[in-house]
Amino acid sequence: MSVFGLFGKEPAADVLVIDDDHDVRTMMCEVVASVGLTVLEAADGRAGYQLAKDRRPKLILLDWEMPVFSGLAALEGLKADPATKDIPVVMVTAQQTPAHVDQAIRRGAAGYVAKPVDMKRLLRKVAEFVALPNPPTGFKV
């Protein structure tokens, strides 16, 4: 049992990355962690939704197309749940037509980052929602 188990839930994380592509998820987690943020990860929308409820991250980076529970379904669930509705969600996806962006924003997404992911752009988007403890030299939001 962890020490946290004695006193209740584990502390909130800064960022939750939800993406079924292991390489993309790992890369985003490493980049976000490199600036001093605490990162959680999940390989599908259902697991990510549960982690969000349990750990209450400050920001969620969410892929659109995933098996089991799509990113859009996860977004709808997160925004409908009083426990998670106020957590900003940024869609990180190859789905980037104006119709897709509009659909995500209408369902509650706070932002959008296109794949393939430009890591500087990703960090700028993260910095809009979470203060970076150790921003890269010369980094500007």
C-alpha positions in Angstrom: 0.0 0.0 0.0 1.3 3.4 -0.8 1.5 6.2 1.7 -1.3 7.9 -0.2 -3.5 4.9 0.4 -3.4 5.7 4.1 -4.6 9.2 3.7 -7.0 9.0 0.7 -6.4 9.6 -2.9 -3.1 10.2 -4.5 -2.2 13.8 -5.3 -3.4 15.5 -8.5 -1.1 15.3 -11.5 -0.3 18.2 -13.8 -1.0 16.5 -17.1 -2.8 13.3 -18.3 -1.8 12.1 -21.7 -4.4 9.7 -23.3 -3.3 8.2 -26.6 -3.4 4.6 -27.9 -0.1 5.0 -29.9 2.6 4.0 -27.5 5.3 5.9 -29.3 3.3 9.1 -29.5 2.1 8.9 -25.9 5.7 8.2 -24.6 7.1 11.1 -26.6 4.4 13.5 -25.3 4.9 12.3 -21.8 8.7 12.7 -22.0 8.4 16.3 -23.4 5.9 17.4 -20.8 7.9 15.8 -17.9 11.1 17.4 -19.2 9.7 20.8 -18.1 9.1 19.6 -14.6 5.4 18.6 -14.8 4.0 15.5 -13.3 2.5 13.3 -16.1 0.1 10.4 -16.1 -0.7 8.3 -19.1 -3.4 6.1 -20.5 -3.7 4.0 -23.6 -7.4 4.4 -24.2 -10.2 6.7 -23.4 -11.9 4.5 -20.8 -8.7 4.2 -18.7 -7.9 7.9 -19.2 -11.4 8.9 -18.1 -11.0 6.8 -14.9 -7.5 8.3 -14.2 -8.9 11.8 -14.7 -11.7 11.0 -12.1 -9.2 9.5 -9.7 -6.3 11.9 -10.0 -7.8 15.2 -11.2 -5.0 16.4 -13.5 -4.8 20.1 -14.3 -4.8 19.4 -18.1 -5.7 16.4 -20.3 -4.0 15.8 -23.7 -6.5 13.6 -25.6 -6.2 11.7 -28.9 -9.3 11.5 -31.0 -9.1 8.1 -32.6 -8.7 5.2 -30.2 -10.1 1.7 -29.7 -12.3 0.8 -26.7 -13.5 4.4 -26.0 -12.8 7.1 -28.6 -11.3 10.5 -27.6 -14.6 12.2 -28.5 -16.5 9.8 -26.3 -14.0 10.4 -23.5 -14.3 14.1 -24.0 -18.1 13.9 -23.7 -17.9 11.8 -20.6 -15.3 14.1 -19.0 -17.4 17.2 -19.6 -20.6 15.5 -18.4 -19.1 14.4 -15.1 -19.1 17.0 -12.3 -15.8 15.6 -11.0 -14.0 16.3 -14.3 -16.0 18.9 -16.2 -13.7 21.7 -15.3 -10.5 20.0 -16.4 -9.3 21.6 -19.7 -9.0 19.0 -22.5 -6.8 19.6 -25.5 -7.4 17.3 -28.4 -4.1 16.1 -30.0 -5.0 14.4 -33.3 -4.7 14.1 -37.0 -8.4 15.0 -37.3 -7.9 18.6 -38.2 -10.5 19.7 -40.6 -12.5 22.8 -39.6 -15.5 20.5 -39.0 -13.5 18.3 -36.6 -12.1 21.2 -34.7 -15.5 22.8 -34.4 -17.0 19.5 -33.2 -14.4 19.1 -30.5 -14.8 22.7 -29.3 -18.6 22.4 -29.2 -18.2 19.3 -27.0 -16.0 21.1 -24.6 -12.4 20.9 -25.8 -10.3 23.8 -24.7 -7.8 23.6 -27.5 -6.4 21.5 -30.4 -3.0 20.4 -31.5 -2.5 18.7 -34.8 -0.5 15.5 -35.4 2.2 15.0 -36.3 2.9 16.8 -33.0 5.3 19.7 -33.0 6.7 19.5 -29.5 7.3 23.2 -29.1 3.7 23.9 -30.1 2.5 21.2 -27.7 4.5 22.8 -24.8 3.1 26.3 -25.7 -0.4 24.8 -25.5 0.3 23.1 -22.2 1.7 26.4 -20.8 -1.6 28.0 -21.6 -3.2 25.9 -18.9 -0.4 24.8 -16.5 2.7 26.8 -15.3 5.9 25.1 -16.5 8.3 24.8 -13.5 11.4 24.5 -15.8 10.6 26.0 -19.2 13.2 25.5 -22.0 15.6 28.4 -22.4 14.1 31.2 -24.5 10.6 29.6 -24.3 7.7 31.9 -24.9 4.0 31.1 -24.7 
